[in-house]
Amino acid sequence: MTRSTANFNDRNDLISKVPQATAIFWMVKILATTVGETGGDALSMTLDLGYAVATLVFLAFFVITLTLQVRSDRYHPAIYWAVVVATTTVGTTMSDFLDRTAGLGYVVSSAGLLFAVLLILAAWRAVAGRIEYQNIVRSRDEVFYWLTILVSNTLGTALGDFTATSLGLGFERGALVFAGLLVLVAVAWRVGKRIPVSVLFWAAYVLTRPLGATLGDTLTKPHEDGGFALDRITASLAILGALVVIVALQHWRGTRIAARPVQ
C-alpha cells in the first residue's frame, strides 16, 4: 500500500518518525492488534485485575512508550511498535470498560468512538491543512497521529465485539467481514484515483483493529462461544514473539540494504 507520494517519502525517510505503509507494516499491525486483544484480556480477566485497573496499567505503559517515541528524532522500530501495542492494549481494556462496566453497550460506544475518530481527523485537517499518515515529522502531526491511533484502536475493539455479539456473527465470521472490508480498501488504494491516500490509510488502520480483535477472541474464547479456548497469556506471548521476530528481521534487512555501497 504505497500508491502515492513515493518520491516525497523518499526525501523524508531519514526524518520521518513512522514506518512506510508496506505489506510488512500491515502484517505487523494486525499482529499488534491481536496481541492487544489477548494481552488486554489476560490482564483484566485471566489475572482478574478488572477493566479499570488494567486500563490504568496499560495507560501507564502507553505514556512511557509514547514519551520515548516523542523524544526520539527518527523512526525506531522497537519504540514505535511498543507504542502501537500499548494503544491496542489500552484500547481493549478501555473499550471493555465503556461497554461493560460503564454499561454503554457495543452500539453506543462504537458510534461514539467512530464520531471521535472522525472529529480528530477533521481537526487535524483544519489545523494542519492535511491529514498525514507516513511523513510524521512535526510535533503537531505526531500528536494527532497517536491520538488517532489510540481512539481508533479503542473503536476497533468495540466494533469487533459489536459484530461478533450484537450482530450475532461470531468471532470467525466477524473476522471474515473485516478482512473483506480491508480487501476493498486495498483495491481502492491500488486502483482508486479520487479517494485521498490518507483517508484510505486511516480506514485500513481502523479496520485492522477489529480484525485483530476478532482474531484474538477466536483464539482465546471458549469453544461454546466459537473460539479455540487457548490460554490468553500463552497466546499473547506467542503472537508478541512473532511480532518481534518480523520487526527485527525487517530492521536487519533495512540496515543491510542501507550499508551497501552505492554502485
C-alpha positions as CSV (number, residue, x, y, z in Angstrom):
1,M,0.0,0.0,0.0
2,T,2.3,2.7,-1.3
3,R,0.3,4.2,-4.1
4,S,1.3,7.8,-4.0
5,T,3.9,10.3,-2.6
6,A,6.7,7.8,-3.3
7,N,9.3,10.5,-4.2
8,F,8.1,12.7,-1.4
9,N,8.6,9.9,1.1
10,D,12.0,9.0,-0.3
11,R,13.1,12.5,0.6
12,N,11.8,12.2,4.1
13,D,12.7,8.7,5.2
14,L,15.6,9.9,7.3
15,I,13.4,12.3,9.4
16,S,10.0,10.7,9.4
17,K,9.3,9.0,12.8
18,V,7.0,6.3,11.5
19,P,7.5,3.4,9.0
20,Q,6.3,3.3,5.5
21,A,2.9,1.6,4.9
22,T,4.2,-1.5,3.2
23,A,2.7,-5.1,3.3
24,I,5.0,-5.9,6.3
25,F,3.7,-2.8,8.1
26,W,0.1,-4.1,7.9
27,M,1.1,-7.6,8.8
28,V,2.8,-6.4,12.0
29,K,-0.1,-4.0,12.7
30,I,-2.6,-6.9,12.7
31,L,-0.3,-8.9,15.0
32,A,-0.1,-5.9,17.3
33,T,-3.8,-5.5,17.4
34,T,-4.3,-9.3,18.0
35,V,-1.8,-9.3,20.9
36,G,-3.5,-6.2,22.2
37,E,-6.8,-8.1,22.5
38,T,-5.4,-11.2,24.0
39,G,-3.0,-9.2,26.3
40,G,-5.7,-6.9,27.5
41,D,-8.0,-9.8,28.3
42,A,-5.2,-11.6,30.0
43,L,-4.6,-8.8,32.4
44,S,-8.2,-7.8,33.0
45,M,-9.8,-11.3,33.0
46,T,-7.1,-14.1,33.5
47,L,-5.2,-12.1,36.2
48,D,-8.6,-10.7,37.4
49,L,-7.5,-7.1,37.7
50,G,-10.7,-5.8,36.2
51,Y,-11.1,-3.4,33.3
52,A,-10.5,-0.2,35.2
53,V,-7.2,-1.3,36.8
54,A,-6.0,-3.0,33.7
55,T,-6.7,0.2,31.7
56,L,-4.6,2.2,34.2
57,V,-1.7,-0.3,33.9
58,F,-1.7,-0.2,30.1
59,L,-2.2,3.6,30.1
60,A,1.0,3.9,32.2
61,F,2.8,1.7,29.7
62,F,1.4,3.8,26.8
63,V,2.6,7.1,28.5
64,I,6.1,5.7,29.0
65,T,6.5,4.3,25.4
66,L,4.9,7.4,23.9
67,T,7.3,9.7,25.8
68,L,10.2,7.7,24.3
69,Q,8.7,8.0,20.9
70,V,8.2,11.7,21.1
71,R,11.7,12.3,22.4
72,S,13.3,10.3,19.6
73,D,14.4,12.2,16.5
74,R,13.7,9.4,14.0
75,Y,12.0,6.1,13.5
76,H,13.0,3.4,16.0
77,P,11.2,0.1,15.3
78,A,11.2,-1.2,18.8
79,I,9.9,2.1,20.3
80,Y,7.3,2.7,17.6
81,W,5.7,-0.8,17.8
82,A,5.8,-0.7,21.6
83,V,3.6,2.3,21.4
84,V,1.3,0.6,18.9
85,V,1.0,-2.4,21.2
86,A,0.3,-0.1,24.1
87,T,-2.5,1.6,22.3
88,T,-4.1,-1.7,21.4
89,T,-4.0,-3.0,25.0
90,V,-5.3,0.3,26.3
91,G,-7.9,0.2,23.6
92,T,-9.0,-3.3,24.6
93,T,-9.5,-2.6,28.3
94,M,-10.9,0.9,27.7
95,S,-13.5,-0.4,25.3
96,D,-14.4,-3.2,27.6
97,F,-14.8,-0.7,30.4
98,L,-17.1,1.5,28.4
99,D,-19.1,-1.4,27.0
100,R,-19.5,-3.5,30.2
101,T,-18.5,-1.6,33.4
102,A,-19.9,1.8,32.3
103,G,-22.8,0.0,30.6
104,L,-22.8,1.9,27.4
105,G,-23.1,-1.2,25.3
106,Y,-21.4,-2.0,21.9
107,V,-23.7,0.1,19.7
108,V,-23.4,3.3,21.7
109,S,-19.7,3.0,22.4
110,S,-18.9,2.1,18.7
111,A,-20.9,5.1,17.5
112,G,-19.3,7.5,20.0
113,L,-15.8,6.3,19.2
114,L,-16.3,6.5,15.5
115,F,-17.5,10.0,15.9
116,A,-14.4,10.8,18.0
117,V,-12.1,9.4,15.3
118,L,-13.8,11.4,12.6
119,L,-13.6,14.5,14.8
120,I,-9.9,14.1,15.4
121,L,-9.2,13.7,11.7
122,A,-11.3,16.7,10.9
123,A,-9.5,18.8,13.5
124,W,-6.1,17.5,12.1
125,R,-7.0,18.7,8.6
126,A,-8.3,22.0,9.9
127,V,-5.2,22.7,11.9
128,A,-2.5,21.3,9.6
129,G,-4.2,21.7,6.2
130,R,-3.9,18.0,5.5
131,I,-4.0,14.6,7.2
132,E,-0.7,12.8,7.3
133,Y,-0.1,9.1,7.6
134,Q,3.6,8.4,6.7
135,N,5.7,11.6,6.8
136,I,5.3,12.4,10.5
137,V,8.0,14.9,11.3
138,R,6.4,17.8,13.1
139,S,5.2,17.6,16.7
140,R,1.7,18.7,15.8
141,D,1.3,15.9,13.3
142,E,2.7,13.4,15.8
143,V,0.1,14.4,18.5
144,F,-2.7,13.9,16.0
145,Y,-1.2,10.7,14.7
146,W,-1.0,8.9,18.1
147,L,-4.3,10.3,19.3
148,T,-6.0,8.9,16.2
149,I,-4.3,5.6,16.7
150,L,-5.3,5.4,20.4
151,V,-9.0,6.2,19.7
152,S,-9.2,4.1,16.5
153,N,-7.8,1.1,18.4
154,T,-10.4,1.6,21.1
155,L,-13.1,1.9,18.4
156,G,-11.8,-1.3,16.7
157,T,-12.3,-3.4,19.9
158,A,-15.9,-2.1,20.2
159,L,-16.6,-2.8,16.6
160,G,-15.2,-6.3,16.8
161,D,-17.4,-7.1,19.8
162,F,-20.4,-5.4,18.2
163,T,-20.1,-7.5,15.0
164,A,-19.5,-10.8,16.8
165,T,-22.0,-10.3,19.6
166,S,-24.7,-7.7,18.8
167,L,-25.0,-8.8,15.1
168,G,-24.6,-12.5,16.1
169,L,-21.9,-13.2,13.5
170,G,-19.5,-14.8,16.0
171,F,-15.8,-14.2,16.0
172,E,-14.7,-16.2,13.0
173,R,-17.4,-14.7,10.6
174,G,-16.7,-11.3,12.2
175,A,-13.0,-11.6,11.2
176,L,-14.0,-12.5,7.7
177,V,-16.2,-9.4,7.4
178,F,-13.4,-7.1,8.4
179,A,-10.9,-8.9,6.2
180,G,-13.3,-8.4,3.3
181,L,-13.6,-4.7,4.0
182,L,-9.8,-4.5,4.2
183,V,-9.6,-6.1,0.8
184,L,-11.9,-3.4,-0.6
185,V,-9.8,-0.7,0.9
186,A,-6.6,-2.3,-0.6
187,V,-8.2,-2.4,-4.0
188,A,-9.2,1.3,-3.8
189,W,-5.7,2.0,-2.6
190,R,-4.3,0.3,-5.7
191,V,-6.7,1.5,-8.4
192,G,-8.6,4.4,-6.9
193,K,-7.8,7.9,-8.0
194,R,-10.4,10.1,-6.3
195,I,-10.0,8.9,-2.7
196,P,-7.1,10.5,-0.8
197,V,-4.4,8.1,0.2
198,S,-4.5,9.4,3.8
199,V,-8.2,8.6,4.1
200,L,-7.7,5.0,2.8
201,F,-4.8,4.6,5.2
202,W,-6.8,5.5,8.3
203,A,-9.8,3.5,7.0
204,A,-7.5,0.5,6.9
205,Y,-5.9,1.3,10.2
206,V,-9.4,1.4,11.9
207,L,-10.4,-1.9,10.2
208,T,-7.3,-3.8,11.2
209,R,-8.1,-3.3,14.8
210,P,-11.5,-5.2,14.8
211,L,-9.9,-7.8,12.6
212,G,-7.2,-8.3,15.2
213,A,-9.7,-8.2,18.0
214,T,-11.9,-10.8,16.5
215,L,-8.9,-13.0,15.6
216,G,-7.7,-12.6,19.2
217,D,-11.1,-13.6,20.6
218,T,-11.3,-16.5,18.2
219,L,-8.0,-17.8,19.7
220,T,-8.9,-17.4,23.3
221,K,-12.7,-17.6,23.7
222,P,-14.3,-20.8,24.9
223,H,-15.4,-23.4,22.4
224,E,-19.1,-22.8,23.1
225,D,-18.5,-19.1,22.1
226,G,-16.9,-20.1,18.8
227,G,-13.3,-19.8,20.0
228,F,-10.3,-22.2,20.3
229,A,-10.1,-21.8,24.1
230,L,-6.3,-21.1,24.1
231,D,-4.7,-19.7,27.2
232,R,-4.6,-15.9,26.9
233,I,-1.2,-15.4,28.4
234,T,0.4,-18.2,26.2
235,A,-1.3,-16.8,23.1
236,S,-0.2,-13.3,23.8
237,L,3.4,-14.3,24.3
238,A,3.4,-16.3,21.1
239,I,1.9,-13.5,19.0
240,L,4.2,-11.0,20.6
241,G,7.2,-13.2,19.8
242,A,6.1,-13.4,16.1
243,L,5.8,-9.6,16.0
244,V,9.3,-9.1,17.5
245,V,10.8,-11.5,15.0
246,I,9.3,-9.9,12.0
247,V,10.2,-6.4,13.1
248,A,13.7,-7.4,13.9
249,L,14.2,-9.2,10.6
250,Q,12.8,-6.2,8.7
251,H,15.1,-3.8,10.6
252,W,18.1,-6.1,10.0
253,R,17.3,-6.2,6.3
254,G,16.9,-2.5,6.1
255,T,20.2,-1.9,7.8
256,R,22.0,-4.3,5.4
257,I,20.5,-2.5,2.4
258,A,21.5,0.9,3.8
259,A,25.0,-0.3,4.4
260,R,25.6,-1.5,0.8
261,P,28.0,0.7,-1.2
262,V,26.4,2.8,-3.9
263,Q,27.2,1.4,-7.3
